[in-house]
Amino acid sequence: MKSRLTAERLRELLDYAPGTGLFYWRQRRGSASAGREAGTWQTLGYRVIQIDQVPHYAHRLAWLHVYGEHPIEEIDHVNRDRTDNRIANLRQCSRWENARNISTCSASGFRGVYRSSTRSLRWRAKIAVNGGSIHLGFYDTAEEAAAAYDSAARLHHQEFARPNANRAKEGA
């Protein structure tokens, strides 16, 4: 079994540019010449770099390169752009925190807002917290329900919240 990649071995092979999030080979590696950008794009949008016949995600390597230790749990891209591996865009998080950063919304066009089939077609707001669901109430408009979701998201998810109010800014 191969030993786990160390920060020293990583720094021996690759230079990391924290301002751009890119890695460059320090020496010739196979067909890649020294100074060439390292890695290839995976179908899910992540950059993968092969080191000693083992594939590694570039965002996890960035953490190891800068901090000298492997991330304890997951690494989240703050701006949700998987191609942006700048260290300022990366943060450690739990699986639950990382899942909150997913940009999905219901058929209403808002996160956490659903049409109620039992309350004379009013809008229902709910939010997922710690593996459960919290009912936030029924509202006359989808926008009112979205505002309720936004408040709850800021309260429960804090820095990982993705309120509907940000959707217009993000172009979502």
C-alpha positions as CSV (number, residue, x, y, z in Angstrom):
1,M,0.0,0.0,0.0
2,K,1.3,3.4,-0.9
3,S,1.9,6.0,1.8
4,R,-0.2,9.1,2.0
5,L,1.0,12.1,0.0
6,T,3.0,14.5,2.2
7,A,3.2,18.3,1.9
8,E,6.9,18.0,1.4
9,R,6.5,15.6,-1.6
10,L,3.8,17.8,-3.0
11,R,6.0,20.9,-2.8
12,E,8.9,19.0,-4.3
13,L,6.8,18.2,-7.4
14,L,4.5,21.1,-7.8
15,D,4.4,24.9,-7.4
16,Y,1.0,26.4,-6.4
17,A,-0.1,29.9,-7.3
18,P,-2.6,30.8,-4.5
19,G,-3.8,33.9,-6.4
20,T,-4.9,31.8,-9.4
21,G,-5.4,28.4,-7.8
22,L,-3.2,26.7,-10.5
23,F,-0.5,24.1,-10.0
24,Y,2.6,23.9,-12.2
25,W,5.1,21.1,-12.5
26,R,8.5,22.0,-11.0
27,Q,10.3,19.4,-13.0
28,R,9.6,17.3,-16.2
29,R,7.1,14.5,-15.5
30,G,6.5,12.2,-18.4
31,S,5.2,14.3,-21.3
32,A,4.7,17.4,-19.1
33,S,7.6,19.8,-19.1
34,A,8.7,21.9,-16.1
35,G,6.5,25.0,-15.7
36,R,3.5,23.4,-17.4
37,E,0.1,23.5,-15.7
38,A,-0.6,20.2,-13.9
39,G,-3.7,18.1,-14.1
40,T,-6.7,17.5,-16.2
41,W,-10.4,18.4,-15.9
42,Q,-12.7,15.6,-14.6
43,T,-16.2,15.3,-16.0
44,L,-17.7,16.7,-12.7
45,G,-15.7,19.9,-13.2
46,Y,-12.9,19.3,-10.7
47,R,-9.2,19.4,-11.7
48,V,-7.4,16.2,-10.9
49,I,-3.6,15.9,-10.7
50,Q,-1.8,12.5,-10.9
51,I,1.0,12.2,-8.4
52,D,2.9,8.9,-8.1
53,Q,0.2,7.1,-10.0
54,V,-2.5,8.3,-7.5
55,P,-5.2,10.9,-8.6
56,H,-5.7,13.9,-6.3
57,Y,-8.3,16.7,-6.5
58,A,-6.5,20.0,-7.0
59,H,-8.6,21.8,-4.3
60,R,-7.5,19.3,-1.7
61,L,-3.9,19.6,-2.9
62,A,-4.1,23.4,-2.6
63,W,-5.1,23.0,1.1
64,L,-2.2,20.6,1.7
65,H,0.3,22.8,-0.1
66,V,-0.7,26.0,1.8
67,Y,-1.4,24.6,5.3
68,G,0.9,21.5,5.3
69,E,-1.8,19.1,6.3
70,H,-4.6,17.2,4.6
71,P,-8.1,18.7,5.2
72,I,-9.9,17.0,8.0
73,E,-13.3,16.7,6.2
74,E,-14.4,18.3,2.9
75,I,-13.3,21.3,1.1
76,D,-16.0,23.7,-0.1
77,H,-15.6,26.2,-3.0
78,V,-17.1,29.4,-1.5
79,N,-18.2,30.8,-4.8
80,R,-19.5,27.3,-5.9
81,D,-17.1,27.4,-9.0
82,R,-15.3,24.0,-9.0
83,T,-12.6,25.4,-11.3
84,D,-11.7,28.2,-8.9
85,N,-9.0,26.6,-6.6
86,R,-7.7,29.9,-5.2
87,I,-6.9,29.3,-1.5
88,A,-9.1,32.3,-0.6
89,N,-12.1,30.5,-2.3
90,L,-11.6,27.3,-0.3
91,R,-12.8,26.4,3.2
92,Q,-13.0,23.2,5.3
93,C,-16.5,22.1,6.1
94,S,-18.5,19.1,7.1
95,R,-20.6,17.1,4.6
96,W,-23.7,18.8,5.9
97,E,-22.2,22.3,5.4
98,N,-21.0,21.4,1.9
99,A,-24.5,20.2,1.0
100,R,-26.0,23.5,2.0
101,N,-23.9,25.2,-0.7
102,I,-25.6,23.4,-3.5
103,S,-27.6,25.6,-5.8
104,T,-31.0,23.9,-6.2
105,C,-34.5,25.3,-6.1
106,S,-38.0,23.9,-6.3
107,A,-40.4,24.3,-9.1
108,S,-41.4,27.6,-7.5
109,G,-38.1,29.0,-8.6
110,F,-37.0,29.5,-4.9
111,R,-35.1,27.4,-2.5
112,G,-37.3,25.9,0.2
113,V,-40.6,27.0,-1.3
114,Y,-43.3,24.6,-2.4
115,R,-46.9,24.8,-3.6
116,S,-49.1,23.3,-0.9
117,S,-51.7,20.9,-2.1
118,T,-53.7,20.9,1.2
119,R,-53.9,24.6,2.1
120,S,-55.9,26.0,-0.8
121,L,-52.8,26.2,-3.0
122,R,-50.8,28.5,-0.7
123,W,-47.0,28.5,-0.6
124,R,-45.2,26.4,2.0
125,A,-41.7,27.2,3.2
126,K,-39.4,24.6,4.8
127,I,-35.7,24.2,5.5
128,A,-33.4,21.2,6.1
129,V,-31.4,21.4,9.3
130,N,-29.2,18.7,10.7
131,G,-30.8,16.0,8.6
132,G,-34.4,17.0,9.5
133,S,-36.9,19.4,8.0
134,I,-38.4,22.4,9.7
135,H,-41.7,23.7,8.5
136,L,-41.6,27.6,8.3
137,G,-45.3,28.2,7.6
138,F,-47.8,28.9,4.8
139,Y,-47.8,32.1,2.7
140,D,-49.9,33.8,0.1
141,T,-47.1,34.3,-2.3
142,A,-43.9,32.4,-3.2
143,E,-41.9,35.6,-2.5
144,E,-43.2,35.7,1.1
145,A,-42.3,32.1,1.6
146,A,-38.9,32.7,0.0
147,A,-38.3,35.5,2.5
148,A,-39.1,33.2,5.4
149,Y,-36.7,30.6,4.0
150,D,-34.0,33.3,3.7
151,S,-34.3,34.3,7.3
152,A,-34.2,30.7,8.5
153,A,-31.2,29.9,6.2
154,R,-29.2,32.8,7.6
155,L,-30.0,31.7,11.2
156,H,-29.4,27.9,10.8
157,H,-26.8,27.8,8.0
158,Q,-24.9,31.0,8.8
159,E,-21.9,31.4,6.4
160,F,-23.0,28.4,4.3
161,A,-26.5,29.9,3.7
162,R,-27.6,30.4,0.1
163,P,-30.7,32.6,0.5
164,N,-33.0,33.3,-2.4
165,A,-32.1,37.0,-2.1
166,N,-28.7,36.1,-3.5
167,R,-30.1,34.3,-6.6
168,A,-30.6,37.5,-8.6
169,K,-27.0,38.5,-8.0
170,E,-25.7,35.1,-9.0
171,G,-27.8,35.0,-12.1
172,A,-29.6,31.8,-11.0
